[in-house]
Amino acid sequence: MRKRMCVPMMTLCLLLTACGGAGEETGGAAEARLPYRDMAGCTMEATVSCDQDGALWQADLRCEYVPEGEVAVEVLAPETIAGVRAVLSDGETALVYEDLCLNAGTLGSEEVSPMACLPRLMDALREGWLLEENQENWGEVPCVRLTVDQTGGGGGKILSTLWLREADGTPLRGEIAVDGEIILTADFTSFSFYDTIQDQE
């Protein structure tokens, strides 16, 4: 039975709005980023939050990420939009709900969608220009903190910051900022490479 597409307009707008080369780093940053540059792909889940004009949007997302391939992101919660999927490929995204597919158009370089948050963070780890590297705890977890630049052709400055666990290099927290303002955050609840399973409870 086909489900009716009944999603609040603000939620649809958030879902549909879209979202350089790597720097010459050595040592800890290069070591931390190597598994992401070499991976065949990964599966991850995270709680993604977005502050849009003072209104907080939050959802639990699952992402199947394949470098330079098709990426699928599915909403796990809240229940009102659970099952909505976004498929990103070659700079275009489509919103899928059961057997209904809506073309969301081309992703703009400075328009960062909540549904594109997780793959964009993975792209940042693989290709972003390293700006900062340090050791920093997130909560009580020792992490390597990396900030990379993915400034787009439109000129807006897009910075991604990730906290990678020192123990195994998997992501714990991610933030995306545009022109100095944090617009998206991701708190990872699980992560596994396709070739090596490293789930985090």
C-alpha positions as CSV (number, residue, x, y, z in Angstrom):
1,M,0.0,0.0,0.0
2,R,1.4,3.3,-1.0
3,K,1.9,5.8,1.8
4,R,0.7,9.3,1.3
5,M,3.3,12.0,1.1
6,C,2.4,14.1,4.1
7,V,5.5,15.9,5.4
8,P,5.4,19.4,6.8
9,M,6.5,22.0,4.3
10,M,9.4,23.3,6.5
11,T,10.7,19.7,6.8
12,L,10.5,19.2,3.0
13,C,12.4,22.5,2.5
14,L,15.1,21.3,4.9
15,L,15.3,18.0,3.2
16,L,15.5,19.4,-0.3
17,T,17.9,22.3,0.3
18,A,21.3,21.1,-0.7
19,C,24.1,21.0,0.5
20,G,39.3,21.5,-2.9
21,G,41.8,19.5,-3.0
22,A,43.5,18.0,0.1
23,G,46.2,19.9,1.9
24,E,49.7,18.7,2.3
25,E,49.5,17.5,5.9
26,T,51.7,15.0,7.7
27,G,51.7,13.1,11.0
28,G,48.5,12.7,12.9
29,A,46.1,14.3,10.4
30,A,47.4,12.3,7.5
31,E,47.2,9.1,9.5
32,A,43.7,9.9,10.7
33,R,42.4,10.7,7.2
34,L,44.1,7.7,5.4
35,P,41.4,5.1,6.1
36,Y,38.7,7.5,4.7
37,R,40.7,8.2,1.6
38,D,41.3,4.4,1.0
39,M,37.9,3.1,2.0
40,A,35.5,1.4,-0.4
41,G,32.6,2.9,1.5
42,C,31.0,3.1,4.9
43,T,27.7,2.9,6.7
44,M,26.9,5.4,9.5
45,E,24.1,6.6,11.7
46,A,23.9,10.0,13.4
47,T,21.6,12.5,14.9
48,V,21.8,15.5,12.6
49,S,20.6,18.9,13.8
50,C,20.0,22.1,11.9
51,D,19.2,25.6,13.3
52,Q,17.1,27.2,10.5
53,D,16.0,30.8,11.3
54,G,15.8,30.0,15.0
55,A,13.8,26.8,14.5
56,L,15.7,23.6,15.5
57,W,15.3,20.6,13.0
58,Q,16.6,17.3,14.2
59,A,16.5,13.8,12.7
60,D,18.3,10.4,13.1
61,L,19.8,9.5,9.7
62,R,21.4,6.4,8.2
63,C,23.8,6.9,5.3
64,E,25.4,4.5,2.9
65,Y,28.4,6.3,1.5
66,V,30.4,5.3,-1.5
67,P,33.2,7.6,-2.6
68,E,32.5,9.1,-6.1
69,G,29.4,6.9,-6.3
70,E,25.7,7.0,-5.4
71,V,25.0,7.9,-1.8
72,A,21.8,7.0,0.0
73,V,20.5,8.7,3.2
74,E,17.4,7.5,5.1
75,V,15.5,9.2,7.9
76,L,15.1,6.8,10.9
77,A,13.4,9.3,13.2
78,P,11.2,11.3,13.9
79,E,8.3,9.0,13.0
80,T,6.5,11.6,11.0
81,I,9.2,11.5,8.3
82,A,10.8,8.1,8.9
83,G,11.4,6.2,5.7
84,V,12.1,9.3,3.6
85,R,15.3,8.8,1.6
86,A,17.6,11.0,-0.4
87,V,19.8,9.7,-3.2
88,L,22.8,11.8,-4.1
89,S,24.7,11.2,-7.3
90,D,26.8,13.4,-9.6
91,G,25.8,16.7,-7.9
92,E,22.1,15.9,-8.0
93,T,19.7,14.7,-5.4
94,A,16.4,13.0,-5.4
95,L,14.0,12.6,-2.5
96,V,12.4,9.2,-2.4
97,Y,9.3,8.1,-0.4
98,E,8.2,4.5,-1.0
99,D,7.7,4.4,-4.7
100,L,7.5,8.2,-5.2
101,C,10.7,9.9,-6.4
102,L,11.0,13.7,-6.5
103,N,14.0,15.3,-8.3
104,A,15.4,17.9,-6.0
105,G,17.7,19.5,-8.6
106,T,21.4,20.4,-8.6
107,L,23.2,20.9,-5.3
108,G,24.4,24.4,-4.9
109,S,28.0,24.8,-3.6
110,E,26.9,26.9,-0.6
111,E,23.5,25.3,0.1
112,V,24.1,22.5,2.6
113,S,21.2,20.2,3.2
114,P,20.7,18.3,6.4
115,M,20.3,15.2,4.2
116,A,23.7,15.8,2.7
117,C,25.4,16.5,6.0
118,L,26.9,13.0,6.6
119,P,28.2,12.5,3.0
120,R,29.6,16.0,3.0
121,L,31.5,15.3,6.2
122,M,33.0,12.2,4.6
123,D,33.9,14.2,1.5
124,A,35.6,16.7,3.8
125,L,37.7,14.0,5.5
126,R,38.8,12.7,2.1
127,E,39.3,15.9,0.1
128,G,39.1,19.0,2.3
129,W,42.0,21.4,2.7
130,L,43.3,21.0,6.3
131,L,43.2,24.1,8.4
132,E,43.5,22.9,12.0
133,E,44.6,19.7,13.8
134,N,44.7,19.1,17.5
135,Q,43.9,16.7,20.3
136,E,40.7,17.5,22.1
137,N,38.2,15.5,24.1
138,W,34.5,15.4,23.1
139,G,32.7,14.7,26.3
140,E,35.2,12.4,28.0
141,V,36.4,10.7,24.8
142,P,39.9,11.5,23.6
143,C,39.7,12.6,19.9
144,V,41.7,14.0,17.1
145,R,40.0,17.3,16.0
146,L,40.3,18.2,12.3
147,T,38.9,21.3,10.6
148,V,39.0,21.4,6.8
149,D,38.0,23.9,4.2
150,Q,35.6,23.0,1.3
151,T,34.8,26.5,0.1
152,G,32.6,26.3,-3.0
153,G,32.6,28.2,-6.3
154,G,30.0,30.6,-4.9
155,G,32.6,32.1,-2.6
156,G,31.0,31.2,0.7
157,K,33.4,29.7,3.2
158,I,32.4,26.1,4.2
159,L,34.3,24.6,7.1
160,S,33.8,21.1,8.3
161,T,35.1,20.0,11.8
162,L,35.3,16.4,12.9
163,W,36.2,14.8,16.1
164,L,37.7,11.3,15.4
165,R,38.2,8.9,18.3
166,E,41.9,8.4,19.1
167,A,41.2,4.8,19.9
168,D,40.0,3.7,16.4
169,G,39.7,6.8,14.2
170,T,35.9,6.6,13.8
171,P,33.9,9.8,13.9
172,L,32.2,10.9,17.1
173,R,31.0,14.4,16.2
174,G,30.9,16.6,13.1
175,E,30.0,20.3,12.4
176,I,29.5,22.2,9.2
177,A,29.9,26.0,9.3
178,V,29.1,28.4,6.5
179,D,30.7,31.9,6.7
180,G,31.6,31.4,10.3
181,E,28.2,30.1,11.5
182,I,27.6,26.5,12.5
183,I,24.5,25.4,10.5
184,L,24.7,21.6,10.9
185,T,25.9,19.2,13.6
186,A,26.1,15.4,13.6
187,D,26.4,13.2,16.6
188,F,27.5,9.8,15.4
189,T,25.8,6.7,17.0
190,S,27.4,4.0,14.8
191,F,30.0,3.8,12.0
192,S,31.5,0.9,10.0
193,F,33.8,0.8,7.0
194,Y,32.6,-1.7,4.2
195,D,35.9,-3.5,4.5
196,T,36.4,-3.4,8.3
197,I,33.5,-3.4,10.8
198,Q,34.0,-0.9,13.6
199,D,30.5,-0.2,15.0
200,Q,30.3,2.2,17.9
201,E,27.5,1.8,20.4
